Amino acid sequence: MDRPSTPPTLASSSRPPPLTLEQLKRVEINRLKAKARLRATQEAEASPSTEPNVNKKRPLTVTSADNTSPTAPGRKDTAPLPRDTRLMGRYLDYDLSKMVDSRGGFLVEDRPGIDEEERKRLKARERERMKQNLDPPMYLDPTLNPKCSECNSMDIDHTFKNIFKVLICNKCKDAHPEKYSLLTKTECKDDYLLTDPELRDEELLPHLLKANPHKATWNNMMLYLRCQVESHAVTKWGSLDALDAEYGRRAEEKKRKKSKKFEEALRDLRKKTREGVWQKRRDEEHIHEFGEVEEDEGGESGSGRQRCKDCGFEIEVEVF
């Protein structure tokens, strides 16, 4: 059986035939097309994609210098975009230099009622409060530092020391509220029967200034030390029992005046009610308005009748 034989190899000296002009032209065209496709692929990879990423966000893009968009940076000569007032309302312009710190976590726009003088008064009240809160320095020698009058501790409240001239620490101040608690001006006037001139005298009754919690534009709140207020009240009224007696007398007087005022108002109301009822009854009364006399038939009896024009009431009258 004959086995197939391998075809003979070409001679090493044989070469492929040269390309024709048509073939060379087609090769050059294909090369240029491939190069254009490669350039387009590279530009697509370099430019940012317009599709959202995994976080559903659009990718950042770099604005070119020749961008003609009206919102492109550096275009100051373009007119502002029209604003849809139906969606966003009017433009809101805020001047941060005229904002007022409400001390509640908000910046409130300056109201037209607050002028420059009012703003200066606010700054002055704040400076007064800051002067009271200055802490003096501590000495290295323990014997030179002031100590608490209750427990001999050096950790004293310097505000109480500067304002009330009382050496007390924060711990003892909280442990003895019957002596070192603070009272407002209204409480001093109502409970201890003190007057405004006495409370304004800083030598007689020193007070601590705090920002008014009801409104920042109001005057500072004045706080007094309870033990000093009680001491002055005892000096003024003689004793705490005399103070209680005076407080009871004033309470009774106030109650009596209030009751008298209520009785007078009730008396006026009753008077107005009676006058109103009397006027109403008077208005409801009907006054007959009679017409001409109608003589009886025959005219011999010498009598006639008169009829009211409104209600038809009749009366007999004599005809002369």
KAQUIBEL-V596778 format. One line per field, one symbol per residue. ss: DSSP state (@ for helix, = for strand, . for the rest). phi: phi as a letter, one per 40 degrees, with the letter a starting at -180 (. if undefined). psi: psi as a letter, one per 40 degrees, with the letter a starting at -180 (. if undefined). A space follows every 10 residues. Layout:
ss = ???
phi = ???
psi = ???
This chain:
ss = .......... .......... @@@@@@@@@@ @@@@@@@@@@ @@@@@@.... .......... .......... .......... ....@@@@.. .....@@@== =.....===. .....@@@@@ @@@@@@@@@@ @@........ .@@@...... .....=.@@@ @@@.....=@ @@@@@.@@@@ .===@@@@@@ @....@@@@@ .......=== .......... =====@@@@@ @@@@@@@..@ @@@@@@@@@@ @@@@@@@@@@ @@@@@@@@@@ @@@@@@@@@@ @@@@.....= ...==..... ..======.. ...=====..
phi = .cccbccccc ccccbccccc cccccccccc cccccccccc cccccccccc cccccgbccc bccccccccc cccgcccccc ccbccccbgc cbbbbccbcb ccfbgbbccc cccccccccc cccccccccc cccccccccc ccccccbccc bgcccccccc ccccfbcacc cccccbccbb cbbccccccc cbfcbcdccc ccccbcbbcb ccccaccccc cbbbcccccc ccccccbhac cccccccccc cccccccccc cccccccccc cccccccccc cccccbbcbc cccbcccggc cgbabbbccc bgcbbcbcbc
psi = hhiiihiiii ieehiiiiii dddddddddd dddddddddd ddddddiiie iiadefiiii ihhideheie eiiegeeiii ihhheddeai hhhhhdeeih hefeeihhih idehaddddd dddddddddd ddehhiiiid hdeeiiihed efiegihddd dddefhhiid dddddgdede iiiidddddd defiidddde hdddgiihhi hhedhdeiii hhhihddddd ddddddedid dddddddddd dddddddddd dddddddddd dddddddddd dddehhhhhi aihhiihded eeiaihhhdd eehiihihh.
